[in-house]
Amino acid sequence: MKLKRKDILGLQDMSTEEIRLILDTAISHKGIISRPVKKVPILKGKSVCTLFYENSTRTRTSFEYAAKIMSADTTSISVAGSAITKGESFKDTLLTLEALGVDLFVIRHAAGGASHFAAKTVKSHVINAGDGMHEHPTQGLLDMLTILENKGKIEGLKVLIVGDIMHSRVARSNLWGLSKMGAEVRLCGPSTLLPAEVEKLPVKVFENLDEAIEGVDVVNVLRIQLERMDRGFFPSNREYAELFGVNKARLLRAKSDVTIMHPGPMNRGVEITADVADADFSVITDQVTNGLAVRMALLYLLLGGGGHVASA
Amino acid sequence: MWLLLKNGRIIDPSQGLDKVADLLIMDGKVSKIGKVNAKKLDNNGVAYDVSGLVVTPGLIDMHVHLREPGQEHKETIETAALAAAAGGFTTIVGMPNTLPAIDNRAMVEYVLNKGMSAAVNVLTTGAATKANEGKEMAEIGDMVNAGAVAVSDDAFPVQSADLMRMVMEYSRMFDVPVVVHCEDKSMTHDAVMNEGIVCSILGLRPWPRQAEEIMIARNIMLAELAKCKLHIQHITTAAGVELVRSAKAKGLNVTAETCPQYFSLTDEALNEYDSNAKCCPPLRTQADVDAIKQGLADGTIDVIATDHAPHAIEEKEVEIPYAPFGMIGLETALPLVITNLVKPGVLSLADAIAKLTEAPAKALGLKSGRLTEGSIADITVIDPEASVKVNASQMKSMARNTPFDGAELIGKTVATIVGGTVVYGADSLNTI
């Protein structure tokens, strides 16, 4: 089984069947990660390029590990160490790398729509690893996989996403994916960090965390992106923590078996207290492992030759 | 030397004229509208059969970015004029945001001199402030005396209310309109598109409608104080239309324009991150499009201009937040007006023509935009029923940045005549 699409640009335009296929494939790939020899030859001879115009540790490493486990050749290009700093355009960078034989690009970029641009520019596959404030589909998928593992289902769950919704591509990918899979998605954040006309999205919107957290199964805590706080969206980190910080006292309002997620990197003491981040109901490190599984699944579904991974 | 247009439907809104007749041009001027017998004329002329076609005063576009001097890789005065001729425009008015800015007499004279050899009449505005910096008033009097037809802050809107008041009060002495781009820059930092659900989903920086409306309101209030002529450029929002409507109801000396993109497209045009649909102010919503049409229909919006904003291919072929604002418009304006305003019955053909001829002439105090006997023979011949498919690669403009490429539209410029000379379409006219 392969995905009938060239690119993974976002979850907004993805069908529930596609999401299920990716999650099922990720589950079957996850076993490889815990094998003593973490290597399958399924993408041997395929070339994967991570092209990152923004800093990233976990997403980039995760994609590179995923590709290496599947035996693909990987190249990584970052802003600092390439022709990009000499003023080469995004288009020419893409065309140059494609001419070097790249089969699949993994792209992170500060500009919304950068992956769409890349997908139109090259014939190779493109996976969006985060484009500005738009989407981060692999994060959305790994969050869904984590919820599925912990709750056994997604449909019917109440999932709260709290924090800087406006600037968050994680929130956007999550809300599309989760709502398609039948979850109730709640968004909560300071009124200044909710995007315009947010109520037109398939979500419930809250500006009060205590109300938002009432009876939820999952809380996905977003990072306050200090680099995007150029306009004074709230007065201080102290007041933010007081009003929107996820702590143990607030979590008493959630379901007793609540699961805590965070896409990382965390600002401990701002959006999440240390005791919550490290609690046994926090699955933040599971998310990282699931990220690897989801990315392996996508590489397989886009590049794989058709052989089943279990027999590989 | 004569030129005869036989049997066309002559529409001149300035004199309420709409009838089938012949139009005779003698020595570059309109000589007669009525029944003309070509056999009684000498051999030094040509007669064209324009039956089934519409003959109007030459169209006037009061909002064009000529890009010369300084950005000749985008467009030149020569190519902008060729694009204008192909689009039926016989007069274009350049904006002052060139490099360097049109902010003194020498620059005004440069544009006007260059324009002398261009295909159509080229006029220019003068910058409101030196180097468009919004700090000190430019030499407005000297520029007007050199031929600038208006004072404008287009592309670099004056943020200081006190300075704008000065510009308006000072300009009043020279009886030229102050032509304003309304944008509170404090609200549009790094903005890409209209603030709203489409923008929220695409994750682009929002350009709120209020940034435009606040400045429309401010500029109307300042113009009332300064008692100057005010012309508001490219209105895009419902509340903006309402502000102009109430200013006119108060009897203020205000005119307003919109552009074809603002009644033809919404912010949904950016759904695939098409940088050619990125313009400033941005494309708005369907409710705004409806209000713009209403404003055009009830006369609140006087003028249709293009805000023709050429950019090189490589400048637009980038990640959308980094792409410059603007789209070309000279060669698509007329079919968009006919397709989206005339055909659906928003405006009659005559009212639409008025917004492209009489109204901009009036806003700028020009003598053109009419077909009275003795007036300069700037004339456009239109086929309002012809189907056209927009083909950016065939345009006369140097630029290709239009979101309308491939669009199937109705209405076409058959020929454009400037000062009695056919500057576009001579081959497609039928000689008798």
Interface residues (C-beta under 8 A of the other chain):
Chain A: Q12 S89 F90 K91 H109 A110 A111 G112 G113 A114 H116 F117 D131 G132 M133 H134 E135 M166 R169 R172 P195 A196 E197 V198 K200 L201 R231
Chain B: H189 V192 E195 G196 I197 C199 S200 I201 L202 G203 L204 P206 P208 E272 Y273 E314 E317 V318 E319 I320 P321 Y322
